[in-house]
Amino acid sequence: MKIEVLAGITTFITIAYILILNPQILADPYVIMGDTVMAGKISNGVFIGTCIGAFIGTILCALYAKVPFAQAPGMGLNAFFAYTVVLAMGYTYNQVLVIVFISGIFFIVITAVGLREAIIRSIPDAVKMAITPGIGLFITIIGLKNSGLVVGNSATLVSMVDFAQWRSEGGDVSLICGALVALIGLIVIGVLNARNVKGSIIIGILVATAAGIPLGVTKLSSFDMNLGAKFSDFAEVSLFKMDFAGLFAGGKSSEHNLYSSNACT
């Protein structure tokens, strides 16, 4: 029982990043357009939607499929939703929700008739084996970028952060602090894992969180438990707020101005 509880807590903490990243990505188009009010509403609504989706998926894994897996919305399609379909292609948030809804129904249908399994069987084993590490590497580079350990570089696209900026007058101290906290966590996890200490990941996360307090990375003041407002925004902008008429009429927002007060009505 102790091992199972520890494993469950560790799994939750290691995937909880999506609770922060998913709302941030899907609200980003509104941030880019300068509509901070709608960005906040979308962020709150997506946060609740992400929680509900993770709860339903994980409960089904436990009670129906009877496998010790945690399910939650993942990376990839959220960025496609926000940056490609909304920003680049010009569809509104509510129209893209219709597309997501239809694709979900379609996925259920092809699963029920056995087509999904046939497609999976047709994929070469080498590709199947490469999918998991591929997704892992994708999440890794996102984590390294968000932590500040990896930064952009005009010559090599990406490079390691320069900790020497700490001494520079114009250095980005906040970036260095974030990278330092991430490095501390990685070192603690690596050392404990090498010594076969159970719970090495969760211990490393807790140590990094504590180290971030004096460095200003862990901001206890931003801890928000106002779930009432989040549920209200979820009901207002996300829950069944699908624009079927607008999508099938072929309408798009003019000049990609997708973020007016009418965008989520």
PyRosetta script that sets phi, psi and omega in degrees:
from pyrosetta import init, pose_from_sequence

init()
pose = pose_from_sequence("MKIEVLAGITTFITIAYILILNPQILADPYVIMGDTVMAGKISNGVFIGTCIGAFIGTILCALYAKVPFAQAPGMGLNAFFAYTVVLAMGYTYNQVLVIVFISGIFFIVITAVGLREAIIRSIPDAVKMAITPGIGLFITIIGLKNSGLVVGNSATLVSMVDFAQWRSEGGDVSLICGALVALIGLIVIGVLNARNVKGSIIIGILVATAAGIPLGVTKLSSFDMNLGAKFSDFAEVSLFKMDFAGLFAGGKSSEHNLYSSNACT")
pose.set_psi(1, -40.6)
pose.set_omega(1, -180.0)
pose.set_phi(2, -61.6)
pose.set_psi(2, -43.2)
pose.set_omega(2, -179.2)
pose.set_phi(3, -64.8)
pose.set_psi(3, -41.7)
pose.set_omega(3, -178.6)
pose.set_phi(4, -64.8)
pose.set_psi(4, -43.3)
pose.set_omega(4, 179.7)
pose.set_phi(5, -64.5)
pose.set_psi(5, -44.4)
pose.set_omega(5, 178.9)
pose.set_phi(6, -62.5)
pose.set_psi(6, -41.5)
pose.set_omega(6, 179.0)
pose.set_phi(7, -65.1)
pose.set_psi(7, -39.2)
pose.set_omega(7, 179.1)
pose.set_phi(8, -65.1)
pose.set_psi(8, -44.1)
pose.set_omega(8, 178.8)
pose.set_phi(9, -64.0)
pose.set_psi(9, -42.2)
pose.set_omega(9, 179.3)
pose.set_phi(10, -62.0)
pose.set_psi(10, -44.3)
pose.set_omega(10, 179.5)
pose.set_phi(11, -60.6)
pose.set_psi(11, -44.1)
pose.set_omega(11, -179.6)
pose.set_phi(12, -61.0)
pose.set_psi(12, -47.1)
pose.set_omega(12, -176.4)
pose.set_phi(13, -66.2)
pose.set_psi(13, -36.8)
pose.set_omega(13, -177.5)
pose.set_phi(14, -74.2)
pose.set_psi(14, -22.2)
pose.set_omega(14, 178.2)
pose.set_phi(15, -104.5)
pose.set_psi(15, -3.5)
pose.set_omega(15, -176.5)
pose.set_phi(16, -68.3)
pose.set_psi(16, -10.6)
pose.set_omega(16, 177.7)
pose.set_phi(17, -57.9)
pose.set_psi(17, -30.0)
pose.set_omega(17, -177.0)
pose.set_phi(18, -66.9)
pose.set_psi(18, -24.3)
pose.set_omega(18, 178.0)
pose.set_phi(19, -67.0)
pose.set_psi(19, -24.5)
pose.set_omega(19, 178.1)
pose.set_phi(20, -94.6)
pose.set_psi(20, -45.0)
pose.set_omega(20, -171.5)
pose.set_phi(21, -73.5)
pose.set_psi(21, -39.8)
pose.set_omega(21, -177.9)
pose.set_phi(22, -61.2)
pose.set_psi(22, -51.5)
pose.set_omega(22, 176.7)
pose.set_phi(23, -60.2)
pose.set_psi(23, -37.8)
pose.set_omega(23, -178.4)
pose.set_phi(24, -63.4)
pose.set_psi(24, -45.2)
pose.set_omega(24, -177.2)
pose.set_phi(25, -68.3)
pose.set_psi(25, -45.8)
pose.set_omega(25, -176.0)
pose.set_phi(26, -73.1)
pose.set_psi(26, -19.7)
pose.set_omega(26, 175.8)
pose.set_phi(27, -91.7)
pose.set_psi(27, -8.6)
pose.set_omega(27, -174.3)
pose.set_phi(28, -59.8)
pose.set_psi(28, -39.6)
pose.set_omega(28, 177.7)
pose.set_phi(29, -56.9)
pose.set_psi(29, -36.8)
pose.set_omega(29, 178.3)
pose.set_phi(30, -69.3)
pose.set_psi(30, -36.6)
pose.set_omega(30, 176.8)
pose.set_phi(31, -63.8)
pose.set_psi(31, -42.7)
pose.set_omega(31, -179.3)
pose.set_phi(32, -62.4)
pose.set_psi(32, -37.4)
pose.set_omega(32, 179.8)
pose.set_phi(33, -82.9)
pose.set_psi(33, -4.1)
pose.set_omega(33, 176.4)
pose.set_phi(34, 84.2)
pose.set_psi(34, 9.2)
pose.set_omega(34, 179.0)
pose.set_phi(35, -92.5)
pose.set_psi(35, 83.3)
pose.set_omega(35, -174.8)
pose.set_phi(36, -69.9)
pose.set_psi(36, -29.9)
pose.set_omega(36, 179.4)
pose.set_phi(37, -64.8)
pose.set_psi(37, -50.5)
pose.set_omega(37, 179.5)
pose.set_phi(38, -67.8)
pose.set_psi(38, -33.2)
pose.set_omega(38, 177.4)
pose.set_phi(39, -60.9)
pose.set_psi(39, -41.5)
pose.set_omega(39, 177.9)
pose.set_phi(40, -64.8)
pose.set_psi(40, -41.0)
pose.set_omega(40, 179.0)
pose.set_phi(41, -65.1)
pose.set_psi(41, -45.1)
pose.set_omega(41, 178.7)
pose.set_phi(42, -62.7)
pose.set_psi(42, -42.8)
pose.set_omega(42, 179.7)
pose.set_phi(43, -59.7)
pose.set_psi(43, -45.5)
pose.set_omega(43, 178.6)
pose.set_phi(44, -64.6)
pose.set_psi(44, -43.7)
pose.set_omega(44, -179.1)
pose.set_phi(45, -64.3)
pose.set_psi(45, -42.5)
pose.set_omega(45, 179.7)
pose.set_phi(46, -67.8)
pose.set_psi(46, -34.2)
pose.set_omega(46, 177.3)
pose.set_phi(47, -59.0)
pose.set_psi(47, -49.5)
pose.set_omega(47, 179.5)
pose.set_phi(48, -65.2)
pose.set_psi(48, -41.9)
pose.set_omega(48, 178.5)
pose.set_phi(49, -61.1)
pose.set_psi(49, -39.4)
pose.set_omega(49, 177.8)
pose.set_phi(50, -64.4)
pose.set_psi(50, -42.4)
pose.set_omega(50, 178.2)
pose.set_phi(51, -61.9)
pose.set_psi(51, -46.4)
pose.set_omega(51, -178.0)
pose.set_phi(52, -64.8)
pose.set_psi(52, -43.5)
pose.set_omega(52, 178.9)
pose.set_phi(53, -61.8)
pose.set_psi(53, -42.2)
pose.set_omega(53, 178.9)
pose.set_phi(54, -65.5)
pose.set_psi(54, -39.8)
pose.set_omega(54, 179.6)
pose.set_phi(55, -62.8)
pose.set_psi(55, -48.9)
pose.set_omega(55, -178.1)
pose.set_phi(56, -63.2)
pose.set_psi(56, -46.6)
pose.set_omega(56, -178.7)
pose.set_phi(57, -62.6)
pose.set_psi(57, -42.3)
pose.set_omega(57, -178.2)
pose.set_phi(58, -70.5)
pose.set_psi(58, -39.6)
pose.set_omega(58, 177.9)
pose.set_phi(59, -63.7)
pose.set_psi(59, -40.7)
pose.set_omega(59, 178.3)
pose.set_phi(60, -64.7)
pose.set_psi(60, -38.7)
pose.set_omega(60, 177.0)
pose.set_phi(61, -62.4)
pose.set_psi(61, -41.2)
pose.set_omega(61, -175.5)
pose.set_phi(62, -74.7)
pose.set_psi(62, -48.6)
pose.set_omega(62, -170.3)
pose.set_phi(63, -93.9)
pose.set_psi(63, -28.3)
pose.set_omega(63, -177.4)
pose.set_phi(64, -99.9)
pose.set_psi(64, -58.0)
pose.set_omega(64, -179.9)
pose.set_phi(65, -78.0)
pose.set_psi(65, -21.6)
pose.set_omega(65, 179.3)
pose.set_phi(66, 57.0)
pose.set_psi(66, 49.2)
pose.set_omega(66, 175.3)
pose.set_phi(67, -126.5)
pose.set_psi(67, 145.3)
pose.set_omega(67, -176.7)
pose.set_phi(68, -82.2)
pose.set_psi(68, 55.2)
pose.set_omega(68, -178.6)
pose.set_phi(69, -112.6)
pose.set_psi(69, 148.4)
pose.set_omega(69, 172.4)
pose.set_phi(70, -105.4)
pose.set_psi(70, 131.6)
pose.set_omega(70, 178.8)
pose.set_phi(71, -111.8)
pose.set_psi(71, 138.3)
pose.set_omega(71, 176.7)
pose.set_phi(72, -157.8)
pose.set_psi(72, 158.0)
pose.set_omega(72, 173.7)
pose.set_phi(73, -54.5)
pose.set_psi(73, 138.2)
pose.set_omega(73, -175.2)
pose.set_phi(74, -111.3)
pose.set_psi(74, -178.0)
pose.set_omega(74, 179.5)
pose.set_phi(75, -84.1)
pose.set_psi(75, 155.5)
pose.set_omega(75, 175.3)
pose.set_phi(76, 122.2)
pose.set_psi(76, -74.4)
pose.set_omega(76, -177.0)
pose.set_phi(77, -70.4)
pose.set_psi(77, -25.2)
pose.set_omega(77, 177.2)
pose.set_phi(78, -64.4)
pose.set_psi(78, -40.9)
pose.set_omega(78, 177.8)
pose.set_phi(79, -68.3)
pose.set_psi(79, -38.7)
pose.set_omega(79, 176.7)
pose.set_phi(80, -61.9)
pose.set_psi(80, -42.4)
pose.set_omega(80, 177.1)
pose.set_phi(81, -56.8)
pose.set_psi(81, -53.3)
pose.set_omega(81, -170.9)
pose.set_phi(82, -75.7)
pose.set_psi(82, -50.4)
pose.set_omega(82, -169.4)
pose.set_phi(83, -90.9)
pose.set_psi(83, -33.7)
pose.set_omega(83, -177.9)
pose.set_phi(84, -89.5)
pose.set_psi(84, -57.0)
pose.set_omega(84, -173.2)
pose.set_phi(85, -75.5)
pose.set_psi(85, -42.4)
pose.set_omega(85, -178.1)
pose.set_phi(86, -80.0)
pose.set_psi(86, -58.4)
pose.set_omega(86, -174.8)
pose.set_phi(87, -73.7)
pose.set_psi(87, -51.2)
pose.set_omega(87, -173.6)
pose.set_phi(88, -77.7)
pose.set_psi(88, -43.5)
pose.set_omega(88, -175.0)
pose.set_phi(89, -88.9)
pose.set_psi(89, -17.9)
pose.set_omega(89, 171.6)
pose.set_phi(90, 89.5)
pose.set_psi(90, 11.5)
pose.set_omega(90, 176.8)
pose.set_phi(91, -80.3)
pose.set_psi(91, 153.2)
pose.set_omega(91, 178.7)
pose.set_phi(92, -79.7)
pose.set_psi(92, 163.7)
pose.set_omega(92, 178.6)
pose.set_phi(93, -55.1)
pose.set_psi(93, -44.0)
pose.set_omega(93, -175.7)
pose.set_phi(94, -72.3)
pose.set_psi(94, -30.4)
pose.set_omega(94, 175.9)
pose.set_phi(95, -70.0)
pose.set_psi(95, -37.5)
pose.set_omega(95, 179.4)
pose.set_phi(96, -70.1)
pose.set_psi(96, -30.7)
pose.set_omega(96, 174.5)
pose.set_phi(97, -60.3)
pose.set_psi(97, -35.0)
pose.set_omega(97, 176.8)
pose.set_phi(98, -64.5)
pose.set_psi(98, -43.3)
pose.set_omega(98, 179.8)
pose.set_phi(99, -61.7)
pose.set_psi(99, -42.8)
pose.set_omega(99, 178.4)
pose.set_phi(100, -63.2)
pose.set_psi(100, -42.0)
pose.set_omega(100, -179.9)
pose.set_phi(101, -62.4)
pose.set_psi(101, -45.9)
pose.set_omega(101, -179.2)
pose.set_phi(102, -65.0)
pose.set_psi(102, -41.4)
pose.set_omega(102, 179.6)
pose.set_phi(103, -64.1)
pose.set_psi(103, -34.9)
pose.set_omega(103, 176.7)
pose.set_phi(104, -65.0)
pose.set_psi(104, -43.8)
pose.set_omega(104, 177.1)
pose.set_phi(105, -62.1)
pose.set_psi(105, -43.6)
pose.set_omega(105, 179.5)
pose.set_phi(106, -61.2)
pose.set_psi(106, -40.6)
pose.set_omega(106, 179.8)
pose.set_phi(107, -64.2)
pose.set_psi(107, -39.8)
pose.set_omega(107, 177.5)
pose.set_phi(108, -62.9)
pose.set_psi(108, -41.6)
pose.set_omega(108, -178.4)
pose.set_phi(109, -64.4)
pose.set_psi(109, -48.1)
pose.set_omega(109, -178.0)
pose.set_phi(110, -68.8)
pose.set_psi(110, -23.8)
pose.set_omega(110, 174.2)
pose.set_phi(111, -72.7)
pose.set_psi(111, -42.1)
pose.set_omega(111, -177.9)
pose.set_phi(112, -64.7)
pose.set_psi(112, -35.5)
pose.set_omega(112, -177.6)
pose.set_phi(113, -89.5)
pose.set_psi(113, -0.9)
pose.set_omega(113, 177.2)
pose.set_phi(114, 87.5)
pose.set_psi(114, 1.8)
pose.set_omega(114, -178.2)
pose.set_phi(115, -68.0)
pose.set_psi(115, -38.3)
pose.set_omega(115, -179.3)
pose.set_phi(116, -59.9)
pose.set_psi(116, -44.3)
pose.set_omega(116, -179.9)
pose.set_phi(117, -64.9)
pose.set_psi(117, -37.4)
pose.set_omega(117, 178.3)
pose.set_phi(118, -64.7)
pose.set_psi(118, -39.5)
pose.set_omega(118, 178.0)
pose.set_phi(119, -64.0)
pose.set_psi(119, -42.9)
pose.set_omega(119, 179.7)
pose.set_phi(120, -62.5)
pose.set_psi(120, -41.2)
pose.set_omega(120, 179.9)
pose.set_phi(121, -65.0)
pose.set_psi(121, -28.5)
pose.set_omega(121, -178.0)
pose.set_phi(122, -78.4)
pose.set_psi(122, -14.8)
pose.set_omega(122, 179.8)
pose.set_phi(123, -75.3)
pose.set_psi(123, 131.0)
pose.set_omega(123, 179.6)
pose.set_phi(124, -57.5)
pose.set_psi(124, 145.5)
pose.set_omega(124, -178.3)
pose.set_phi(125, -58.9)
pose.set_psi(125, -35.8)
pose.set_omega(125, -179.4)
pose.set_phi(126, -62.1)
pose.set_psi(126, -38.6)
pose.set_omega(126, 179.1)
pose.set_phi(127, -69.6)
pose.set_psi(127, -41.7)
pose.set_omega(127, 178.5)
pose.set_phi(128, -59.6)
pose.set_psi(128, -43.7)
pose.set_omega(128, -179.1)
pose.set_phi(129, -68.4)
pose.set_psi(129, -25.9)
pose.set_omega(129, -177.5)
pose.set_phi(130, -83.0)
pose.set_psi(130, -17.9)
pose.set_omega(130, -175.6)
pose.set_phi(131, -63.1)
pose.set_psi(131, -48.5)
pose.set_omega(131, -176.6)
pose.set_phi(132, -62.2)
pose.set_psi(132, -52.2)
pose.set_omega(132, 176.8)
pose.set_phi(133, -64.4)
pose.set_psi(133, -29.8)
pose.set_omega(133, 178.1)
pose.set_phi(134, -63.5)
pose.set_psi(134, -46.6)
pose.set_omega(134, 176.9)
pose.set_phi(135, -63.6)
pose.set_psi(135, -39.5)
pose.set_omega(135, 178.7)
pose.set_phi(136, -60.7)
pose.set_psi(136, -43.0)
pose.set_omega(136, 178.7)
pose.set_phi(137, -66.8)
pose.set_psi(137, -36.6)
pose.set_omega(137, 178.0)
pose.set_phi(138, -62.0)
pose.set_psi(138, -47.6)
pose.set_omega(138, 179.4)
pose.set_phi(139, -66.3)
pose.set_psi(139, -35.2)
pose.set_omega(139, 179.6)
pose.set_phi(140, -61.9)
pose.set_psi(140, -47.2)
pose.set_omega(140, -177.9)
pose.set_phi(141, -67.3)
pose.set_psi(141, -33.0)
pose.set_omega(141, 175.8)
pose.set_phi(142, -65.1)
pose.set_psi(142, -45.0)
pose.set_omega(142, 179.3)
pose.set_phi(143, -62.6)
pose.set_psi(143, -44.0)
pose.set_omega(143, 179.2)
pose.set_phi(144, -64.7)
pose.set_psi(144, -38.2)
pose.set_omega(144, 178.9)
pose.set_phi(145, -68.1)
pose.set_psi(145, -47.2)
pose.set_omega(145, -178.1)
pose.set_phi(146, -67.2)
pose.set_psi(146, -29.6)
pose.set_omega(146, 179.4)
pose.set_phi(147, -78.7)
pose.set_psi(147, -18.3)
pose.set_omega(147, -179.7)
pose.set_phi(148, 95.9)
pose.set_psi(148, -3.3)
pose.set_omega(148, 178.8)
pose.set_phi(149, -69.5)
pose.set_psi(149, -30.2)
pose.set_omega(149, 176.6)
pose.set_phi(150, -114.8)
pose.set_psi(150, 131.6)
pose.set_omega(150, -178.6)
pose.set_phi(151, -127.6)
pose.set_psi(151, 165.2)
pose.set_omega(151, 178.5)
pose.set_phi(152, -70.7)
pose.set_psi(152, 151.4)
pose.set_omega(152, 179.2)
pose.set_phi(153, -146.6)
pose.set_psi(153, 126.3)
pose.set_omega(153, -176.2)
pose.set_phi(154, -66.1)
pose.set_psi(154, -26.4)
pose.set_omega(154, -177.5)
pose.set_phi(155, -88.6)
pose.set_psi(155, -42.2)
pose.set_omega(155, -174.2)
pose.set_phi(156, -116.6)
pose.set_psi(156, 12.9)
pose.set_omega(156, -177.3)
pose.set_phi(157, 71.2)
pose.set_psi(157, -54.7)
pose.set_omega(157, 177.4)
pose.set_phi(158, -132.6)
pose.set_psi(158, 154.8)
pose.set_omega(158, 176.4)
pose.set_phi(159, -156.2)
pose.set_psi(159, 168.8)
pose.set_omega(159, 178.3)
pose.set_phi(160, -76.0)
pose.set_psi(160, 150.6)
pose.set_omega(160, 179.0)
pose.set_phi(161, -66.1)
pose.set_psi(161, 148.0)
pose.set_omega(161, 179.2)
pose.set_phi(162, -95.8)
pose.set_psi(162, 101.8)
pose.set_omega(162, -178.1)
pose.set_phi(163, -67.5)
pose.set_psi(163, -14.1)
pose.set_omega(163, 178.5)
pose.set_phi(164, -67.4)
pose.set_psi(164, -14.4)
pose.set_omega(164, 177.7)
pose.set_phi(165, -61.7)
pose.set_psi(165, -19.5)
pose.set_omega(165, 179.9)
pose.set_phi(166, -55.0)
pose.set_psi(166, -36.7)
pose.set_omega(166, -177.5)
pose.set_phi(167, -87.8)
pose.set_psi(167, -12.5)
pose.set_omega(167, -177.6)
pose.set_phi(168, -79.7)
pose.set_psi(168, 143.7)
pose.set_omega(168, -178.0)
pose.set_phi(169, -66.9)
pose.set_psi(169, -36.4)
pose.set_omega(169, -178.9)
pose.set_phi(170, -98.3)
pose.set_psi(170, 15.7)
pose.set_omega(170, -177.9)
pose.set_phi(171, -71.4)
pose.set_psi(171, 152.2)
pose.set_omega(171, 178.8)
pose.set_phi(172, -84.3)
pose.set_psi(172, 93.5)
pose.set_omega(172, -175.5)
pose.set_phi(173, -65.3)
pose.set_psi(173, -38.7)
pose.set_omega(173, -179.4)
pose.set_phi(174, -62.8)
pose.set_psi(174, -39.1)
pose.set_omega(174, 177.7)
pose.set_phi(175, -64.5)
pose.set_psi(175, -43.8)
pose.set_omega(175, 179.9)
pose.set_phi(176, -64.1)
pose.set_psi(176, -40.6)
pose.set_omega(176, -179.9)
pose.set_phi(177, -63.6)
pose.set_psi(177, -44.2)
pose.set_omega(177, 178.4)
pose.set_phi(178, -62.2)
pose.set_psi(178, -43.1)
pose.set_omega(178, 178.8)
pose.set_phi(179, -65.0)
pose.set_psi(179, -37.0)
pose.set_omega(179, 179.9)
pose.set_phi(180, -66.0)
pose.set_psi(180, -42.2)
pose.set_omega(180, 178.2)
pose.set_phi(181, -62.1)
pose.set_psi(181, -44.5)
pose.set_omega(181, 178.6)
pose.set_phi(182, -62.2)
pose.set_psi(182, -40.8)
pose.set_omega(182, 179.7)
pose.set_phi(183, -64.5)
pose.set_psi(183, -41.4)
pose.set_omega(183, 177.6)
pose.set_phi(184, -59.8)
pose.set_psi(184, -46.0)
pose.set_omega(184, 179.4)
pose.set_phi(185, -61.3)
pose.set_psi(185, -43.5)
pose.set_omega(185, -179.9)
pose.set_phi(186, -64.3)
pose.set_psi(186, -41.4)
pose.set_omega(186, 179.9)
pose.set_phi(187, -64.5)
pose.set_psi(187, -46.0)
pose.set_omega(187, 179.9)
pose.set_phi(188, -61.4)
pose.set_psi(188, -46.1)
pose.set_omega(188, 179.6)
pose.set_phi(189, -62.4)
pose.set_psi(189, -43.8)
pose.set_omega(189, -178.7)
pose.set_phi(190, -63.3)
pose.set_psi(190, -45.4)
pose.set_omega(190, -179.4)
pose.set_phi(191, -64.4)
pose.set_psi(191, -47.7)
pose.set_omega(191, -178.8)
pose.set_phi(192, -65.6)
pose.set_psi(192, -37.8)
pose.set_omega(192, 178.5)
pose.set_phi(193, -65.7)
pose.set_psi(193, -38.9)
pose.set_omega(193, 178.6)
pose.set_phi(194, -65.1)
pose.set_psi(194, -28.0)
pose.set_omega(194, 178.8)
pose.set_phi(195, -93.6)
pose.set_psi(195, 9.5)
pose.set_omega(195, 177.2)
pose.set_phi(196, 58.7)
pose.set_psi(196, 37.3)
pose.set_omega(196, 176.5)
pose.set_phi(197, -81.7)
pose.set_psi(197, 124.3)
pose.set_omega(197, 179.2)
pose.set_phi(198, -69.1)
pose.set_psi(198, 138.2)
pose.set_omega(198, -178.1)
pose.set_phi(199, 80.6)
pose.set_psi(199, 23.7)
pose.set_omega(199, -176.1)
pose.set_phi(200, -61.8)
pose.set_psi(200, -36.5)
pose.set_omega(200, -177.5)
pose.set_phi(201, -68.5)
pose.set_psi(201, -47.6)
pose.set_omega(201, -177.6)
pose.set_phi(202, -67.2)
pose.set_psi(202, -34.6)
pose.set_omega(202, 177.0)
pose.set_phi(203, -64.5)
pose.set_psi(203, -43.2)
pose.set_omega(203, 179.0)
pose.set_phi(204, -62.7)
pose.set_psi(204, -39.3)
pose.set_omega(204, 178.7)
pose.set_phi(205, -64.8)
pose.set_psi(205, -43.0)
pose.set_omega(205, -179.8)
pose.set_phi(206, -65.7)
pose.set_psi(206, -41.0)
pose.set_omega(206, 178.7)
pose.set_phi(207, -63.9)
pose.set_psi(207, -43.7)
pose.set_omega(207, 179.5)
pose.set_phi(208, -64.5)
pose.set_psi(208, -39.0)
pose.set_omega(208, 178.1)
pose.set_phi(209, -62.4)
pose.set_psi(209, -43.9)
pose.set_omega(209, 179.0)
pose.set_phi(210, -65.9)
pose.set_psi(210, -40.3)
pose.set_omega(210, 179.9)
pose.set_phi(211, -65.7)
pose.set_psi(211, -26.9)
pose.set_omega(211, -178.6)
pose.set_phi(212, -75.5)
pose.set_psi(212, -15.6)
pose.set_omega(212, -178.4)
pose.set_phi(213, -65.7)
pose.set_psi(213, -54.9)
pose.set_omega(213, 179.7)
pose.set_phi(214, -68.4)
pose.set_psi(214, -23.3)
pose.set_omega(214, -179.3)
pose.set_phi(215, -85.8)
pose.set_psi(215, -4.1)
pose.set_omega(215, 177.8)
pose.set_phi(216, 80.7)
pose.set_psi(216, 9.7)
pose.set_omega(216, 178.8)
pose.set_phi(217, -84.4)
pose.set_psi(217, -44.7)
pose.set_omega(217, 175.5)
pose.set_phi(218, -85.7)
pose.set_psi(218, 106.9)
pose.set_omega(218, -175.4)
pose.set_phi(219, -101.6)
pose.set_psi(219, 97.3)
pose.set_omega(219, -179.6)
pose.set_phi(220, -65.9)
pose.set_psi(220, -25.2)
pose.set_omega(220, -178.7)
pose.set_phi(221, -69.9)
pose.set_psi(221, -22.8)
pose.set_omega(221, -179.6)
pose.set_phi(222, -87.9)
pose.set_psi(222, 4.6)
pose.set_omega(222, 179.4)
pose.set_phi(223, -67.2)
pose.set_psi(223, 115.9)
pose.set_omega(223, -172.9)
pose.set_phi(224, -116.7)
pose.set_psi(224, 118.4)
pose.set_omega(224, 178.0)
pose.set_phi(225, -112.5)
pose.set_psi(225, 20.7)
pose.set_omega(225, 179.6)
pose.set_phi(226, -79.4)
pose.set_psi(226, 72.3)
pose.set_omega(226, -176.7)
pose.set_phi(227, -70.0)
pose.set_psi(227, -25.1)
pose.set_omega(227, 179.0)
pose.set_phi(228, -59.5)
pose.set_psi(228, -45.1)
pose.set_omega(228, 178.9)
pose.set_phi(229, -66.2)
pose.set_psi(229, -37.3)
pose.set_omega(229, -179.6)
pose.set_phi(230, -66.2)
pose.set_psi(230, -43.8)
pose.set_omega(230, 177.8)
pose.set_phi(231, -64.2)
pose.set_psi(231, -37.4)
pose.set_omega(231, 178.4)
pose.set_phi(232, -62.6)
pose.set_psi(232, -44.3)
pose.set_omega(232, 178.3)
pose.set_phi(233, -67.8)
pose.set_psi(233, -35.0)
pose.set_omega(233, 177.4)
pose.set_phi(234, -61.1)
pose.set_psi(234, -45.2)
pose.set_omega(234, 179.4)
pose.set_phi(235, -66.9)
pose.set_psi(235, -32.0)
pose.set_omega(235, -175.3)
pose.set_phi(236, -79.0)
pose.set_psi(236, -40.6)
pose.set_omega(236, -169.9)
pose.set_phi(237, -116.8)
pose.set_psi(237, -13.6)
pose.set_omega(237, -172.7)
pose.set_phi(238, -121.2)
pose.set_psi(238, -43.1)
pose.set_omega(238, -171.2)
pose.set_phi(239, -71.4)
pose.set_psi(239, 107.2)
pose.set_omega(239, 178.4)
pose.set_phi(240, 59.0)
pose.set_psi(240, 24.0)
pose.set_omega(240, 178.9)
pose.set_phi(241, -90.7)
pose.set_psi(241, 67.1)
pose.set_omega(241, -175.4)
pose.set_phi(242, -108.2)
pose.set_psi(242, 133.1)
pose.set_omega(242, -177.2)
pose.set_phi(243, -100.0)
pose.set_psi(243, 79.5)
pose.set_omega(243, 178.6)
pose.set_phi(244, -63.7)
pose.set_psi(244, -45.7)
pose.set_omega(244, -176.0)
pose.set_phi(245, -60.7)
pose.set_psi(245, -45.7)
pose.set_omega(245, -179.1)
pose.set_phi(246, -64.9)
pose.set_psi(246, -39.7)
pose.set_omega(246, -178.9)
pose.set_phi(247, -66.4)
pose.set_psi(247, -49.7)
pose.set_omega(247, -175.1)
pose.set_phi(248, -78.0)
pose.set_psi(248, -13.0)
pose.set_omega(248, 173.2)
pose.set_phi(249, -81.5)
pose.set_psi(249, -8.2)
pose.set_omega(249, 178.7)
pose.set_phi(250, 79.6)
pose.set_psi(250, 13.4)
pose.set_omega(250, -177.7)
pose.set_phi(251, -80.7)
pose.set_psi(251, 141.0)
pose.set_omega(251, 173.8)
pose.set_phi(252, -129.6)
pose.set_psi(252, 162.2)
pose.set_omega(252, 179.1)
pose.set_phi(253, -71.7)
pose.set_psi(253, 132.6)
pose.set_omega(253, -179.2)
pose.set_phi(254, -67.2)
pose.set_psi(254, 137.2)
pose.set_omega(254, 178.0)
pose.set_phi(255, 53.2)
pose.set_psi(255, 28.6)
pose.set_omega(255, 177.9)
pose.set_phi(256, 58.9)
pose.set_psi(256, 21.4)
pose.set_omega(256, 176.8)
pose.set_phi(257, -83.4)
pose.set_psi(257, 78.0)
pose.set_omega(257, -168.6)
pose.set_phi(258, -91.0)
pose.set_psi(258, 4.5)
pose.set_omega(258, -163.4)
pose.set_phi(259, -122.5)
pose.set_psi(259, 31.8)
pose.set_omega(259, 176.0)
pose.set_phi(260, -76.5)
pose.set_psi(260, 174.9)
pose.set_omega(260, -178.6)
pose.set_phi(261, -66.6)
pose.set_psi(261, -15.7)
pose.set_omega(261, 179.6)
pose.set_phi(262, -87.9)
pose.set_psi(262, -5.4)
pose.set_omega(262, -172.7)
pose.set_phi(263, -65.1)
pose.set_psi(263, -26.7)
pose.set_omega(263, -176.8)
pose.set_phi(264, -121.7)
pose.set_psi(264, 27.2)
pose.set_omega(264, 178.2)
pose.set_phi(265, -102.2)
pose.dump_pdb("model.pdb")
